[in-house]
Amino acid sequence: QQEIEALTRLPSYVGEERLAAAAAALSDRRRIFIFARGNAETLAVLMNRRLRRMAFETVLVTGDSRDIAEQILTMGPGDALLAFAFRRQPRPYTPLIERARKVGAVSVVVSGTVGPSLTPKADHLLAAPRAGGSDAFQTLTVPMAICNGLILSMAQSDEVRSLSNLEQLGELIGELEGR
């Protein structure tokens, strides 16, 4: 019941215009760097896979400080940072957003109720409460719905590219499987 209620309230926190603006910001980028910690890593893996299927070049930002530094070293003005933050601001969040800003990359953050308090602010914030109280177990249903909305909005904005890439992907899978 809590999941249904949280999903029902989602449009009042993340409207179509906000979602479309974030999707457009990601759509015209050379590479998309994806960062998450904890349970949100599941969403980062999901987005990495779905964006690759749409032929976006992605970089999954993982590991310790040294790993992250190496992974974002080449981030530039044609790139984007997609980050996830839920219960609290992850330690690497500030340097990641600052790096994106410094090099001219766009930043999009998917978050829960902590979203408005994140500093520095991302270029696009998609924040909505998840099911469960602040101290209760909280699922990824609401942020996953936001991720699905981003993907669908990106695909819809360039249907020809999306369908072409999915067709090519299917052909490649068939070739690799010997069909």
C-alpha positions in Angstrom: 0.0 0.0 0.0 2.9 2.4 0.9 4.5 1.7 -2.5 1.3 2.5 -4.4 0.8 5.7 -2.4 4.4 6.8 -3.0 4.1 6.1 -6.8 0.7 8.0 -6.9 2.4 11.0 -5.3 5.4 10.9 -7.6 4.1 13.3 -10.3 3.6 16.0 -7.7 7.3 15.9 -7.0 8.7 15.0 -10.4 6.5 16.4 -13.1 6.7 15.7 -16.8 8.5 19.0 -17.6 11.2 18.4 -15.0 11.7 14.8 -16.2 11.8 15.8 -19.9 14.3 18.6 -19.1 16.6 16.1 -17.4 16.2 13.6 -20.2 17.0 16.2 -22.8 20.1 17.2 -20.8 21.3 13.6 -20.9 20.3 12.9 -24.5 22.7 15.3 -26.2 25.8 14.2 -24.3 28.9 12.4 -25.5 29.3 10.3 -22.4 27.2 9.8 -19.3 29.1 9.1 -16.0 26.9 7.3 -13.5 27.5 7.4 -9.7 25.8 5.7 -6.8 26.6 4.3 -3.4 24.9 1.6 -1.3 21.5 0.2 -2.5 21.4 2.9 -5.2 24.2 1.1 -7.0 21.4 -1.2 -8.3 19.9 1.8 -10.1 23.3 2.8 -11.5 23.8 -0.6 -13.0 20.2 -0.5 -14.4 20.8 2.9 -16.0 24.2 1.9 -17.3 22.7 -1.1 -19.1 19.7 0.7 -20.4 21.7 3.6 -21.7 24.2 1.3 -23.4 21.3 -0.4 -25.1 20.4 3.0 -26.5 24.0 3.3 -27.8 25.1 5.9 -25.2 28.6 5.7 -24.0 28.6 5.3 -20.3 31.1 5.3 -17.5 30.1 3.5 -14.2 31.8 5.5 -11.5 32.7 3.0 -8.7 35.4 2.3 -6.1 37.4 4.4 -3.7 38.6 8.0 -4.1 41.5 7.0 -6.4 39.3 4.9 -8.6 36.7 7.7 -8.9 39.4 10.2 -9.7 40.7 8.0 -12.5 37.2 7.4 -13.9 36.2 11.1 -14.0 39.6 12.5 -15.2 38.4 12.7 -18.8 35.0 14.2 -18.0 34.4 17.2 -20.2 32.0 19.7 -21.6 30.2 17.2 -23.8 29.5 14.9 -20.9 26.9 14.4 -18.1 27.0 13.1 -14.6 24.0 11.1 -13.4 24.2 10.6 -9.7 22.0 9.0 -7.0 21.7 10.1 -3.4 19.1 8.9 -0.9 19.5 8.7 2.9 22.4 11.1 3.1 24.8 12.9 0.8 27.5 10.5 -0.3 31.0 11.7 0.5 32.1 11.8 -3.2 29.0 13.8 -4.2 30.4 17.3 -3.7 33.7 16.7 -5.6 31.7 15.0 -8.4 29.2 17.8 -8.8 32.0 20.4 -8.6 34.1 18.5 -11.2 31.1 18.4 -13.6 30.5 22.1 -13.1 34.2 22.9 -13.5 34.6 21.0 -16.8 31.2 22.1 -18.2 29.4 18.7 -17.9 25.7 18.7 -17.0 24.6 17.1 -13.7 21.4 15.2 -13.0 20.6 13.8 -9.6 17.9 11.3 -8.7 17.1 11.5 -5.0 14.7 11.0 -2.2 13.8 13.5 0.5 17.4 14.5 1.0 17.5 15.9 -2.6 16.8 19.6 -1.8 19.5 19.6 0.9 22.3 18.3 -1.4 25.1 20.8 -1.9 26.2 21.9 -4.3 23.0 21.8 -6.3 22.8 19.7 -9.5 21.7 21.2 -12.8 18.7 18.9 -12.6 17.2 17.4 -9.5 14.6 14.6 -9.6 13.6 14.1 -6.0 10.6 12.3 -4.5 10.0 10.5 -1.2 10.2 6.8 -1.2 7.8 4.4 0.5 8.3 3.9 4.3 9.2 6.4 7.0 12.6 8.0 7.3 13.9 5.3 9.7 12.0 2.5 8.0 13.2 0.2 5.2 12.8 2.1 2.0 12.6 0.4 -1.4 13.8 1.6 -4.8 10.4 1.5 -6.4 10.0 5.3 -6.7 13.5 6.1 -7.9 13.3 3.2 -10.3 10.1 4.7 -11.7 12.1 8.0 -12.2 14.8 6.1 -14.0 12.3 4.4 -16.2 10.7 7.8 -17.0 14.1 9.2 -17.9 14.8 6.3 -20.3 11.4 6.4 -21.9 11.6 10.2 -22.3 15.1 9.9 -23.9 13.9 7.2 -26.2 10.7 9.2 -27.2 12.7 12.3 -27.9 14.7 10.5 -30.6 12.6 7.4 -31.6 14.4 6.8 -34.9 17.8 6.6 -33.1 16.4 4.5 -30.3 14.6 2.0 -32.6 17.6 1.8 -34.9 20.0 1.1 -32.0 17.7 -1.6 -30.5 17.4 -3.2 -33.9 21.2 -3.3 -34.3 21.5 -4.6 -30.8 19.1 -7.5 -31.6 21.1 -8.3 -34.7 24.4 -8.3 -32.8 23.0 -10.6 -30.1 21.8 -12.9 -32.8 25.2 -13.0 -34.5 26.9 -13.6 -31.2 24.5 -16.4 -30.3 25.1 -18.0 -33.8 21.5 -17.4 -35.1 
